[in-house]
Amino acid sequence: MNWNTLISAKRFGLEEFHQERHENRSEFQRDYDRLVFSAPFRRLQNKTQVFPLPGSIFVHNRLTHSLEVSCVGRSLGNDVAKAILTRQPELKDSYLPEIGSIVSAACLAHDLGNPPFGHSGERAISTFFSEGKGMTLKGQLPAEQWEDLTHFEGNANAFRLLTHQFEGRRKGGFVLTYSTLASIVKYPFSSSLAGKKSKFGFFTTEEDSFRRIAEELGMKKLNDAPLKYARHPLVYLVEAADDICYQMMDIEDAHKLKILTTQETQDLLLSYFPEERKTHMLKTLKLVSDVNEQIAYLRSCVIGLLIQECTQAFLNNEENILEGEFEGSLIKHISELPAGAYKHSADISLKKIYRSRDVLDIELAGFRIISTLLDLMIDAVCSPEKAYSQLLINRVSDQYNIKAPVLYERIQAVLDYISGMTDVYALDLYRKINGNSLPAV
């Protein structure tokens, strides 16, 4: 793979107009702006990141998380571009200097396909088909479509949301540039290769779309059937930005919610640095007395360090990345001290944060809500002649092809509808369907 073809301003769905655009605004900046002003992005403000939304203490939701990831991604992209241009000045007239804008836009979009209630929502959808009532549909669908459903993945759903032409909408979905779209696909292979981790990059309905993008950008194909490509290099920067932010911000949120003590939090954040730097940072801490401000300072220091480390990891492995031979994430290739500290932070987060009662409670509730909505809606599209089915179907927005002639398309319309909901909307619909809540009279 090479940088001259990997970065393209061609827009998905508007390919025939590619040579006609003449704007001062960067095409990749337009991607960013288009995402910010979109309804799916706005709805992220009411989707769970980790902790329940919101109590008296405002913790991160999917929207604030995506904005922070975008900021870190921009820094990573700009730093990598600057270093590569130093090595290869002949690329200065290419789109390479735009890497920061591309990664920043891709970071904004990386969670758009996630259903309500975080990863619990993803599991509820996939297990509805692999373990729940949806199992009865297995014999009615081709194997590759069944794999899509039993391995439902937010990343693949984001690619669908961004590229699919919903009813009444324009061709090409969000009509983003090819490079921005390729940069969000962390797992560039079909669901039949997902394995036990349930990770894949696109549903069968979007295979041709991804193939078109990958071929235009010169992404390395690893095999034809099932479809698999090497990652677009910028995916590693998007992934690193996400890894940095969720780890650091979850720790800061846990401190605010008193899941972690101040001392525990300080120790975790200081452990990324050698003794000499720690001494300097502890002196700086004494300049302010506000504990939250102290933690924010330490967190910002760690984020700055991890940006430097991941930038260097990318540059050290650029050749392998372009060859499609690099394995793992950038965060796993940083130097020993911060790598050990990151692993320790991850272990503490798993033990004390992700398994805390509040987090488990929201996951349990979310699982039940999503499973119930799926049960009712899937039954409705499988038996649309029923009176109750008609009531449910008529409640769905016209943009979803809920009355499609093909069963799989009707199921996908249900998943599009449910995964696009906010936590509050899903809960409200669940209550109304169960007769626990009625519209105000």
C-alpha positions as CSV (number, residue, x, y, z in Angstrom):
1,M,0.0,0.0,0.0
2,N,1.2,3.5,-0.6
3,W,0.2,7.0,0.7
4,N,-0.5,8.4,-2.8
5,T,-3.5,6.1,-3.3
6,L,-4.4,5.5,0.4
7,I,-5.7,9.1,0.8
8,S,-8.4,10.1,-1.6
9,A,-11.0,12.9,-1.5
10,K,-13.4,11.0,-3.7
11,R,-16.8,10.9,-2.1
12,F,-18.8,7.7,-1.7
13,G,-22.0,8.1,-3.8
14,L,-20.8,11.2,-5.6
15,E,-18.0,9.7,-7.6
16,E,-19.2,11.2,-10.9
17,F,-18.7,14.7,-9.5
18,H,-15.2,14.1,-8.0
19,Q,-13.4,16.4,-10.5
20,E,-15.9,19.2,-10.3
21,R,-15.4,20.4,-6.6
22,H,-13.5,23.5,-6.0
23,E,-13.8,24.7,-2.4
24,N,-11.4,26.3,0.0
25,R,-12.5,24.0,2.8
26,S,-10.7,20.7,2.9
27,E,-12.8,17.8,1.8
28,F,-11.8,16.0,5.0
29,Q,-12.8,19.0,7.1
30,R,-16.2,18.8,5.3
31,D,-16.5,15.2,6.5
32,Y,-15.9,16.4,10.1
33,D,-18.5,19.1,9.8
34,R,-21.0,16.9,8.2
35,L,-20.7,14.4,11.0
36,V,-21.0,17.1,13.7
37,F,-24.3,18.4,12.3
38,S,-25.9,15.0,11.7
39,A,-28.7,13.6,13.8
40,P,-27.0,10.2,14.6
41,F,-24.0,12.1,16.0
42,R,-26.3,14.3,18.1
43,R,-28.0,11.3,19.5
44,L,-24.7,10.0,21.0
45,Q,-25.3,12.5,23.8
46,N,-27.9,10.1,25.2
47,K,-26.0,6.8,24.7
48,T,-24.1,5.1,27.5
49,Q,-20.4,5.1,27.4
50,V,-19.7,3.2,30.6
51,F,-21.6,4.7,33.5
52,P,-25.4,5.3,33.8
53,L,-26.6,8.6,32.4
54,P,-26.7,11.1,34.0
55,G,-26.8,11.5,37.8
56,S,-25.8,14.5,39.8
57,I,-22.3,14.0,38.4
58,F,-21.9,14.3,34.7
59,V,-19.7,11.5,33.3
60,H,-18.9,10.7,29.8
61,N,-21.4,9.7,27.2
62,R,-20.8,8.5,23.6
63,L,-20.8,12.1,22.4
64,T,-18.2,13.5,24.8
65,H,-16.2,10.4,24.3
66,S,-16.2,10.7,20.5
67,L,-15.3,14.4,20.7
68,E,-12.3,13.6,22.9
69,V,-11.2,10.7,20.8
70,S,-11.4,13.1,17.8
71,C,-9.1,15.6,19.5
72,V,-6.5,12.9,20.3
73,G,-6.8,11.5,16.8
74,R,-6.1,14.8,15.3
75,S,-2.9,15.2,17.3
76,L,-1.8,11.7,16.3
77,G,-2.5,12.3,12.7
78,N,-0.8,15.6,12.6
79,D,2.3,14.3,14.4
80,V,2.5,11.2,12.1
81,A,2.1,13.4,9.0
82,K,4.8,15.8,10.1
83,A,7.3,13.0,10.7
84,I,6.5,11.2,7.4
85,L,6.9,14.4,5.4
86,T,10.3,14.8,7.0
87,R,11.2,11.4,5.8
88,Q,9.5,11.7,2.4
89,P,9.3,15.4,1.4
90,E,8.1,14.4,-2.0
91,L,4.7,13.7,-0.4
92,K,4.1,17.4,0.5
93,D,1.9,18.0,-2.5
94,S,-0.2,14.9,-1.8
95,Y,-3.0,14.6,0.6
96,L,-0.7,13.3,3.3
97,P,-0.7,16.6,5.3
98,E,-4.5,16.1,5.7
99,I,-4.0,12.9,7.9
100,G,-5.0,14.8,11.0
101,S,-8.3,15.9,9.5
102,I,-9.1,12.4,8.2
103,V,-8.3,10.7,11.5
104,S,-10.2,13.4,13.5
105,A,-13.4,12.8,11.3
106,A,-13.1,9.0,11.5
107,C,-12.8,9.3,15.3
108,L,-16.1,11.3,15.4
109,A,-17.8,8.5,13.5
110,H,-16.2,5.4,15.1
111,D,-19.1,4.8,17.6
112,L,-22.1,6.0,15.5
113,G,-23.2,2.4,14.9
114,N,-23.3,1.4,18.6
115,P,-26.8,0.6,19.9
116,P,-28.1,1.9,23.2
117,F,-26.6,0.8,26.5
118,G,-23.0,0.4,25.3
119,H,-21.6,-3.1,24.7
120,S,-24.5,-4.6,26.5
121,G,-26.7,-3.6,23.6
122,E,-24.4,-5.3,21.1
123,R,-24.4,-8.5,23.1
124,A,-28.2,-8.3,23.4
125,I,-28.6,-8.2,19.7
126,S,-26.1,-10.9,18.8
127,T,-27.3,-13.3,21.5
128,F,-30.9,-12.8,20.6
129,F,-30.1,-14.7,17.4
130,S,-27.5,-17.1,18.8
131,E,-29.2,-18.0,22.1
132,G,-32.6,-16.4,22.2
133,K,-35.9,-16.5,20.3
134,G,-34.2,-15.4,17.1
135,M,-32.6,-18.8,16.8
136,T,-35.8,-20.0,15.0
137,L,-34.8,-17.9,12.0
138,K,-31.6,-19.7,11.3
139,G,-33.0,-22.0,8.7
140,Q,-34.6,-19.2,6.8
141,L,-31.4,-17.2,6.1
142,P,-28.2,-18.0,4.1
143,A,-25.2,-18.8,6.3
144,E,-23.4,-15.5,5.6
145,Q,-26.4,-13.4,6.6
146,W,-26.9,-15.5,9.8
147,E,-23.2,-14.8,10.7
148,D,-24.0,-11.1,10.4
149,L,-26.8,-11.4,13.0
150,T,-25.1,-13.7,15.5
151,H,-21.9,-11.5,15.4
152,F,-23.6,-8.1,15.4
153,E,-20.9,-5.5,15.7
154,G,-21.1,-1.7,16.3
155,N,-18.2,-1.0,14.0
156,A,-19.9,-2.8,11.0
157,N,-23.1,-1.1,11.8
158,A,-21.3,2.3,11.7
159,F,-20.1,1.6,8.2
160,R,-23.6,0.7,7.2
161,L,-25.1,3.8,8.7
162,L,-22.5,6.0,6.9
163,T,-22.9,4.3,3.5
164,H,-26.4,2.9,3.2
165,Q,-29.1,4.7,1.3
166,F,-32.0,4.7,3.7
167,E,-35.6,5.2,2.4
168,G,-36.0,8.8,1.1
169,R,-32.4,9.6,1.6
170,R,-29.6,10.3,-0.9
171,K,-27.4,7.8,-2.5
172,G,-24.1,7.2,-0.6
173,G,-25.5,7.7,2.9
174,F,-23.3,10.5,4.5
175,V,-21.4,10.8,1.3
176,L,-18.0,10.9,3.1
177,T,-14.6,10.6,1.5
178,Y,-13.3,7.1,0.7
179,S,-10.3,7.6,3.1
180,T,-12.5,8.7,6.1
181,L,-14.8,5.7,5.6
182,A,-11.9,3.2,5.3
183,S,-10.3,4.7,8.5
184,I,-13.2,3.6,10.7
185,V,-13.2,0.0,9.7
186,K,-11.1,-1.7,12.4
187,Y,-11.8,-5.2,11.2
188,P,-11.8,-5.2,7.4
189,F,-13.3,-8.6,6.8
190,S,-16.7,-10.2,6.6
191,S,-18.6,-11.7,9.6
192,S,-17.7,-15.3,8.7
193,L,-14.2,-14.5,9.9
194,A,-15.4,-12.9,13.2
195,G,-14.7,-15.9,15.4
196,K,-15.5,-15.8,19.1
197,K,-14.7,-12.1,19.5
198,S,-17.6,-11.1,17.2
199,K,-15.5,-8.5,15.4
200,F,-15.9,-7.8,11.7
201,G,-16.1,-4.7,9.5
202,F,-19.2,-4.9,7.3
203,F,-22.4,-6.8,6.8
204,T,-23.0,-8.8,3.6
205,T,-25.2,-5.9,2.3
206,E,-22.1,-3.6,2.4
207,E,-19.5,-6.0,1.1
208,D,-19.6,-4.4,-2.4
209,S,-19.3,-0.9,-1.0
210,F,-16.3,-1.8,1.1
211,R,-14.7,-3.6,-1.8
212,R,-15.1,-0.6,-4.0
213,I,-13.5,1.7,-1.4
214,A,-10.6,-0.7,-0.7
215,E,-9.8,-1.2,-4.4
216,E,-9.9,2.6,-5.0
217,L,-7.4,3.2,-2.2
218,G,-5.2,0.3,-3.0
219,M,-5.8,-1.6,0.2
220,K,-4.1,-5.0,0.3
221,K,-6.5,-7.9,-0.2
222,L,-5.7,-10.9,1.9
223,N,-8.3,-13.3,0.5
224,D,-11.4,-13.2,-1.7
225,A,-13.9,-15.5,0.0
226,P,-14.6,-14.8,2.8
227,L,-13.6,-11.2,2.0
228,K,-10.6,-9.9,3.9
229,Y,-8.3,-6.9,3.6
230,A,-5.4,-5.5,5.5
231,R,-6.3,-2.5,7.6
232,H,-6.1,1.0,6.1
233,P,-3.1,2.5,8.0
234,L,-5.1,5.3,9.5
235,V,-7.3,2.8,11.3
236,Y,-4.3,2.3,13.7
237,L,-4.4,5.9,14.7
238,V,-8.2,6.0,15.2
239,E,-7.9,2.8,17.3
240,A,-5.0,4.3,19.4
241,A,-7.0,7.5,20.0
242,D,-9.9,5.4,21.3
243,D,-7.6,3.2,23.4
244,I,-6.0,6.3,25.0
245,C,-9.3,8.1,25.7
246,Y,-11.5,5.4,27.1
247,Q,-8.8,4.2,29.5
248,M,-7.9,7.6,30.8
249,M,-11.4,9.1,30.9
250,D,-13.0,6.0,32.5
251,I,-10.5,6.3,35.3
252,E,-11.2,10.0,35.8
253,D,-15.0,9.3,35.8
254,A,-14.5,6.5,38.3
255,H,-12.7,9.0,40.6
256,K,-15.5,11.5,40.3
257,L,-18.0,8.8,41.2
258,K,-15.8,7.7,44.1
259,I,-15.3,4.2,42.7
260,L,-11.5,4.9,42.9
261,T,-10.0,7.0,45.7
262,T,-7.9,10.0,45.0
263,Q,-4.7,8.2,46.0
264,E,-5.5,5.2,43.8
265,T,-6.2,7.5,40.8
266,Q,-3.0,9.5,41.4
267,D,-0.9,6.3,41.7
268,L,-2.4,4.9,38.5
269,L,-1.7,8.0,36.5
270,L,1.8,8.7,37.9
271,S,2.9,5.1,37.2
272,Y,3.3,6.0,33.5
273,F,6.4,8.1,34.3
274,P,9.9,7.7,35.5
275,E,10.8,8.9,39.0
276,E,12.4,12.2,37.9
277,R,9.2,13.2,35.9
278,K,7.0,12.0,38.8
279,T,8.8,14.4,41.2
280,H,8.3,17.3,38.9
281,M,4.6,16.5,38.4
282,L,4.0,16.1,42.2
283,K,5.4,19.7,42.6
284,T,3.1,21.0,39.9
285,L,0.1,19.3,41.7
286,K,0.7,21.5,44.7
287,L,0.0,24.6,42.7
288,V,-3.7,23.9,42.9
289,S,-5.8,22.6,45.8
290,D,-8.8,21.3,43.8
291,V,-8.5,17.6,43.7
292,N,-10.4,17.2,40.4
293,E,-8.1,19.7,38.8
294,Q,-5.1,17.7,40.0
295,I,-6.5,14.5,38.5
296,A,-7.2,16.4,35.3
297,Y,-3.6,17.6,35.1
298,L,-2.2,14.1,35.6
299,R,-4.7,12.7,33.0
300,S,-3.6,15.3,30.5
301,C,0.1,14.4,31.1
302,V,-0.6,10.7,30.5
303,I,-2.6,11.4,27.3
304,G,0.3,13.6,26.0
305,L,2.7,10.8,26.7
306,L,0.6,8.1,25.1
307,I,0.2,10.3,21.9
308,Q,4.0,10.5,21.7
309,E,4.4,6.8,22.3
310,C,1.7,5.7,19.7
311,T,3.1,8.2,17.2
312,Q,6.5,6.6,17.5
313,A,5.1,3.1,17.4
314,F,3.4,4.0,14.1
315,L,6.5,5.5,12.6
316,N,8.7,2.6,13.8
317,N,6.3,0.1,12.1
318,E,5.3,2.2,9.1
319,E,6.7,-0.3,6.6
320,N,5.0,-3.3,8.2
321,I,1.7,-1.3,8.4
322,L,1.9,-0.4,4.7
323,E,2.7,-4.1,3.9
324,G,-0.4,-5.2,5.8
325,E,1.8,-7.3,8.1
326,F,1.6,-5.3,11.4
327,E,-0.2,-7.2,14.2
328,G,-2.0,-5.8,17.2
329,S,-2.7,-2.2,18.2
330,L,-0.3,0.6,18.5
331,I,-0.8,0.7,22.3
332,K,0.6,-2.8,22.5
333,H,3.9,-1.6,20.9
334,I,4.7,1.4,23.1
335,S,7.8,1.4,25.4
336,E,8.0,-0.8,28.5
337,L,7.2,1.6,31.3
338,P,4.0,3.1,29.9
339,A,3.0,-0.3,28.5
340,G,3.1,-1.8,31.9
341,A,1.2,1.1,33.4
342,Y,-1.5,0.9,30.7
343,K,-1.9,-2.8,31.3
344,H,-2.2,-2.2,35.1
345,S,-4.8,0.5,34.5
346,A,-6.7,-1.9,32.3
347,D,-6.7,-4.6,34.9
348,I,-7.9,-2.1,37.6
349,S,-10.6,-0.8,35.3
350,L,-11.9,-4.3,34.6
351,K,-11.9,-5.2,38.3
352,K,-13.2,-2.0,39.9
353,I,-15.0,0.0,37.1
354,Y,-16.5,-2.3,34.5
355,R,-17.6,-4.8,37.1
356,S,-19.0,-2.2,39.5
357,R,-22.6,-2.5,40.6
358,D,-23.8,0.6,38.8
359,V,-22.2,-0.5,35.5
360,L,-23.6,-4.0,35.7
361,D,-27.0,-2.7,36.6
362,I,-27.2,-0.5,33.4
363,E,-25.9,-3.5,31.4
364,L,-28.6,-5.8,32.9
365,A,-31.3,-3.3,32.2
366,G,-30.1,-2.5,28.7
367,F,-29.9,-6.2,27.9
368,R,-33.5,-6.7,28.9
369,I,-34.8,-3.7,27.1
370,I,-33.0,-4.4,23.8
371,S,-34.0,-8.1,23.9
372,T,-37.6,-7.3,24.5
373,L,-37.8,-4.7,21.7
374,L,-36.1,-7.2,19.3
375,D,-38.4,-10.0,20.3
376,L,-41.5,-7.9,19.5
377,M,-40.2,-6.2,16.4
378,I,-38.6,-9.3,14.8
379,D,-41.9,-11.2,15.3
380,A,-43.7,-8.2,13.7
381,V,-41.7,-8.3,10.5
382,C,-41.9,-12.1,10.3
383,S,-45.7,-12.1,10.8
384,P,-46.8,-8.7,9.5
385,E,-50.3,-9.9,9.0
386,K,-51.0,-9.9,12.7
387,A,-52.9,-6.9,14.1
388,Y,-50.3,-6.2,16.8
389,S,-47.5,-6.5,14.2
390,Q,-49.2,-3.8,12.2
391,L,-49.3,-1.4,15.2
392,L,-45.5,-1.9,15.8
393,I,-44.6,-1.6,12.1
394,N,-46.6,1.6,11.7
395,R,-44.6,3.1,14.6
396,V,-41.3,2.8,12.8
397,S,-39.9,5.7,10.8
398,D,-40.4,5.7,7.1
399,Q,-36.6,5.8,6.5
400,Y,-36.3,2.1,7.6
401,N,-37.4,-0.4,4.9
402,I,-39.5,-2.3,7.5
403,K,-41.8,-3.7,4.7
404,A,-39.1,-5.0,2.4
405,P,-39.9,-8.1,0.4
406,V,-36.8,-10.0,1.6
407,L,-36.8,-11.2,5.2
408,Y,-33.1,-10.3,5.9
409,E,-33.8,-6.7,4.7
410,R,-36.7,-6.5,7.1
411,I,-34.5,-7.8,10.0
412,Q,-31.8,-5.3,9.1
413,A,-34.4,-2.5,9.1
414,V,-35.3,-3.6,12.7
415,L,-31.7,-3.5,13.7
416,D,-31.2,-0.1,12.1
417,Y,-34.2,1.2,14.0
418,I,-33.2,-0.2,17.4
419,S,-29.5,0.5,17.2
420,G,-30.2,4.1,16.3
421,M,-32.2,4.7,19.4
422,T,-30.9,6.6,22.4
423,D,-31.0,5.0,25.8
424,V,-33.9,7.1,26.9
425,Y,-35.9,6.5,23.7
426,A,-35.4,2.7,24.0
427,L,-36.4,2.8,27.7
428,D,-39.5,4.9,26.9
429,L,-40.6,2.6,24.0
430,Y,-40.0,-0.4,26.2
431,R,-42.3,1.0,28.9
432,K,-45.0,2.0,26.5
433,I,-45.0,-1.4,24.7
434,N,-45.2,-3.2,28.1
435,G,-48.1,-0.9,29.2
436,N,-46.0,0.6,32.0
437,S,-46.2,4.1,30.5
438,L,-48.9,6.0,28.5
439,P,-48.6,9.2,26.6
440,A,-49.5,12.3,28.6
441,V,-53.2,13.2,28.2
